Every structure is written in structure tokens, then in C-alpha cells.
Amino acid sequence: MTQRASLRQDLIWRLEAAAFAGFIGLMRLIGLGAASNFGGWVLRTLGPRTGTHRTVIRNLRIAFPDMDPAERERLAVAQWEQTGRTFAETAVMDRLTPASGRIDIVGAERLEAIRASGKPVVFVAGHMANIETMAAVLVASGIPVQVTYRAANNPYVDAQIIAARARYGIKLFAPKGGDGARELLAGMSRGESVALMNDQKFNEGPEVVFFGQPVNAAPGPSRLALRFGTVIQPMSVVRLPGVRFRVTAHEPVEITPTGDRQADIAAGVQAITTFIEGRVREHPVDWFWVHKRWPDRVYAALDPASSISI
């Protein structure tokens, strides 16, 4: 990249960051309820007009092939509203914690047992509702945990995201390559748990089944659980009326070593993927449908005649 191109990119990043800062400032000014409503209205209005809406519909066709097309479209629009609400709420997450009274916690005794044991576990979840509330619950529980995330491409925006989440006690960690993996391992060796999202597209890793179709899923959570002889602790979030949420700590997943490490990892990955599928089936409107979760061959197998045009 030339110096001129680098300067141009830096200027674009700074302009994007200024706009993002303005958005955060506006959301904090108008308050949690109004911010959630505004974000929901914006994406419910604009989302169906974008090319990404076609991805949403295709994903819904894969997951729910027997769903009535009109119901599928209604669900597609409703999930845009959910996504918009979540995006806007991120700016005011310090006002959306267990102390606010807006988060119901199911399975709190499991979190207390983890905290009291002093031993690390591997928390896993899918992108359901406002997943930030799960992180807020973990912080409030007193469990030392590294919350992993994918860093934003814009470093100035990424710094604002980190600062926004730090307001409610979250210290984010974006693992990259071997160094990132070593940091995770070092943290767990110190007794720190780790929280990982395990429902995004992954081009490598074991092939498992998700909604009856093949997907590759990240083996990281299963590998960590096996290495430290600990459990995988599934978590879920459901959006409730009135900008409220229910965060649940589910029955832990235990991977029993059989002597075949790769088979054990694959079994763990499938268990996590099955768990996430179950939560999506229970509350499909809450899932993040805008990303391409399945491999290209699954999308290619869809009947083009029944596709919608955007």
C-alpha cells in the first residue's frame, strides 16, 4: 500500500469513527428505551431494502424449508428489528446490566458454583438477541473471564467499542493467530474462564450438522475444554418485551476423552452446534441471520426458482 493510499484509508477510518462516536453520543443522550426503539425502527425500515436481505431469506429457507414464504418474510423483517435494537443498545450497555433489573438470570447457581470453584470453564453461546447481556451477567457473577470478540476493521471504531464495553466492566480480547491462542491458554492456566461465540462461518475445523446441513465449526472451545479437563458451559439470551432479557446458564457439556482426540473434538463441536440450533429453533427471531453460515454448496443447492429478487 502506498503512503497516499494509507493516508486516504486513515482519513476514511477517522471519518467513520467520528460518525460512530456521534451515533453513540446520540444513543446515550436519548436513553436506553428510545435508543432500542430507534435502532429497531432504522433496520426494520432499511434492512429489507439491502442486498443482505437476500442472504437472510436464503438462510431461513435452509433452516426452515417447510415454512410458509409469507411467514419467512415476516420473520426476516422482524429479525432486522432485533439486530437494529441490539446495535443501538450497545452504546448504553452500562445501563443494561443485572443491577438495572432488566435481566432475568436462569441457572445462576451454576455460575455461582463456577465462581466458587476457582476453576476455569469454557463458556459458549450463539449470536442470540443482545449477546452483550450475557457478558454483563458473567461480569456481575464475579467469574474471571476473557470475553473474546472479532476486532473491527477500523482501529478507531474498535477502540470506541472496547471503551463502550469497558463501561460495564468487560475487558475484550481479540485472539489473533498463535499469540492469541497462547494468551488464552495462559489465562486459563491462571484460572480464568473464556467466553467464545461458536456459530459463525468457519472455513476449517470439523464438519458437523446444523439444521440438517453440513457446516464447519470452530474447534477451539472443545480443544480448550479437553486440554484443561473442564466443561463447556452453554449460555443463551432471549429478548423479552420492554428492553428486557433472559440469560440462561444451561446444563454443562462434558467431553469424555476416548483416546481419539480428533473424534472427541468433533463430538464437542457437534454438541455445541446442536445446542445452538436448539436455541435458534426456540426463538428464531433472536438469531443473527445476516451472515452466510453454511458453505457455498448448500446455498448453490437451493432452488433458484423459489428465490426472491432484491
N, C-alpha and C positions, 0 to 999 in steps of 0.2 A: 504494500500500500504506500503511495507517495505521501509526502508531507502535506500536500494540498488536499488530498483525499482524506487524510487523517484529521486535518483541521475542519474540513466540511462535516465529517462524521461527528466530531466532538461538538460542533455547533448544533447539529441536529439533536444529539443526545441532550444538550443543555436546554434546548427549546422544549423538548419532550418532558424533561424533568421539571421545567418551570410550569408547564401546563398541568402536570401531575400534582405538583405542590399546590397549585391553585385549586384543583379539584379536592384534594384532602382538606385544605383550609375551608372550602365551602361546606363540605360534608360535616366538618366539626362545628361549624357555625350554626347550621340548621338543626343539628342534633340527630340522635340515633334513629328515631322513628321516621322522621322526614327524610333522612338520608337513605334509609332502606326503601322507602316508598319511591323516592326519586330514581334510585338506581334500577329498581324493578320496572318502573314505567319506561325508562330510557331503552333498556334492552328488549323489553316486550314489544316496543314500537319499532326499534331499528333492527334487532336481531333477525327477524324473519325476512328482512329485505337484503340480507347479506348472502354471499356465496356459501358461507359456513352453514347456513340453514339446510342446505342440501346434505351436508355431512351428518347433521343431526337426524334428518329423516332417514338416511341410509342406515345409520346406527340403530335407529328404532326398528327399522324393517328387519335387521339381522336379529336383534334381541327379541322382538315380538312379531314374528312373521304372520301370525293369525289376527293381529289387532286390526280393527276397522280403520281404513285410511283417514276418516274424519277424526276419530279418536286419536290417532297417531299425530295428526296435525295439531290438534288441541294440546296434546302433551308436549309437542315440540315448542309451541309458543309459550306454554306455561314454564318450561324449563329455562327459557330465556329470561323470564322474570326472576326466577330463582337466582340465576347467575348474576344478573344485574344487582339484585339485593345484596348478595354476598360481596361483590366488588365494592359497593358503596359502604357497606358495614365495616370493611377492613380499615377504613380511615378512622373509625371511632371504636375500635375493639377494646380500648381501655374502659369503655362504658358497657361492655358486653362480656362480663366475667361472672363466675358463680356468685360473687358478692352482690352483683346487681339484682339477683333474684330472677333473672331471665333464663337461667339454665337449670333444667332438672337433670340430676345425675342418677343413673341406674347402675347398680353394681359398685357403688362407692366403697363397699367393704373390700372388694378386690384391690382397688387402688391403695387403700389403707394397708392391706397385707403386704403389697409390694413395697410400699414406703418403709414399713416396719422391718421387713426382712433385710434391707440394705443390699439386696442382690439385684443385678440388672435384669431387665426383660426387654423383649423386642416388641414395641407397640406397632401395630399395623392398622391401616384404615384405607378407605377409598375416598375419592373426592365427592363427598355427600354433603348437601346443604352448605352451611358455613363451617368448614373444617377447622377454622381458627378457634372455634369454641372448644374443640377437643384439646387443642394446645393450652387454652386458658384453664381448662379443668385439670390437666396434668400439672401445670404450674401451681395451681391452688392446692393440689393434693400434697405438695411438698416432695414429690419424687424428682430427684435429679435426672434430667433427661435432655438429650441432644435432639432437637427438632430439626430434621433435615428438610431441605427445600431446593428447588431449582432456581439458581440465581437469574435475575432478569438480565437480558442482553445489554440494556442500558445501565452502566455502572452508577450513574447519578440517581436514577429511579430506584435501583437496587438498594442504594444507601438509604433512601427515604422509606422503602419497605421495611428494612431492618429497624430503622428508628421508630416507625409506627408500631411494629410488633413489640419492640423493647418497652413501649409504654405500658404494656400489661405483663411484662416480666419474661417474655420469650427471647431466648438467645438462639438465633437461627444459625444453622450450619449447612453449608453447601458443599458436600464432598465432591472432589474432582480427582479422578484417576487414583493412582496408588497412594499418594499422600493423603487424600481424603479418607481412603479406606483405613490407612494406618491410624488416623486420628480417631475414627470410630472405634477401632479396636482398643486403642489406648484409653478412650473414655469408658468403654465397658469394663476394661480391666480395673479401672478406678471405682467401679460400682455404679456408673452412670448408665441409665437405660437409653434407648434410642427409639425415636418415632419415625416411621417410614411410610410413605404412600406407595401402594403396590397395585395400582390399577391403570397405569399409563402404558402407552405403547413401548415395547422393549424389543429391539431387533435381535437380541440374542437370548440366552437363557433357555430353560426347559420349555417345551411346548406343552401346554395344558389346555383344558377345555373351558370356555367361557360362553355361556348361553348356547351350548351345543356346537360351538365353532372353535377351531384351533386359534390359540394366541400364544405368543411368547411373553413370559413374565419374568421380572427381575428375581434372581435367586438370593439376593442379599439378605433379606430377613431370615430365611431358612438357614443360610450359612452361618449367620451370627448366632442364631439360637443353638445350632449344633455345636459350634465352637465353644460356647460358654456354658453349655449344658443347661440352658434355661428355656423358658416357654415363649411362645408367640402370643401376645395379648391383643386380640382384635378389639377395635373400638368402632363405634358408629355414631353418626349425628343425624338427627331428624329435625327439620324445621317445623315449629308449631305456630299457630296464629299469634299475632301481636308481637312479632320480632322476639320470639322465644324459641328455645331449642331443648331437645332431649339428647344428652350424651350418655351412651351406654358402654360399659366395660363388659364384654361378653365372656363366655366360657373360654379359658385359655386353650391354645392348640399346643399339644405336646408332640414333638417328633421323636419317635423311639428309634435309636440307631440300630441298624440291622447288619452293619458291616459293609454295606454297599452305599457309600457316601452319596454318589450321584443319584441313586434311587431315593435315598432319604430326602435329599434336597428337593427333588421333583415332587415327592409326596407332600412336603411342606408347602411348596409353591401352589400345588393344586388345592390344598386345604384352604389357603388364603384366598385364592381366586374363587373358590366355591362360596366362601363366606361373603365376599364382596358381591357376588352375583345374587345371593340371597337378600342382601340389604337393598340392592337395586330393584329386585322384583317387588319387595315390600313397599318401597317408596320411589318409584321411577322418576318422579318429577324432581327429586333431590339430586340426582346424579349429574355429573359434568359430561353431557352428551356431545359437546362441540369438538372433541378431539377424535382422531381416527384410531380407534383402539385395536381393530382387527387387521391382519395382514392384507396386502393388496388383493391376493387371490380370493379372499372372502368377499370383498366388495365387487370384484370382477364377476363373481358368480351370481350377483343379483340380477333379476330380470329387468333389463333396461326399459321394457315396455311399461312397467308399472312405476318407474321413477318419476319424480316430479321435476318440473322445469323451474329454475330460478332465474 
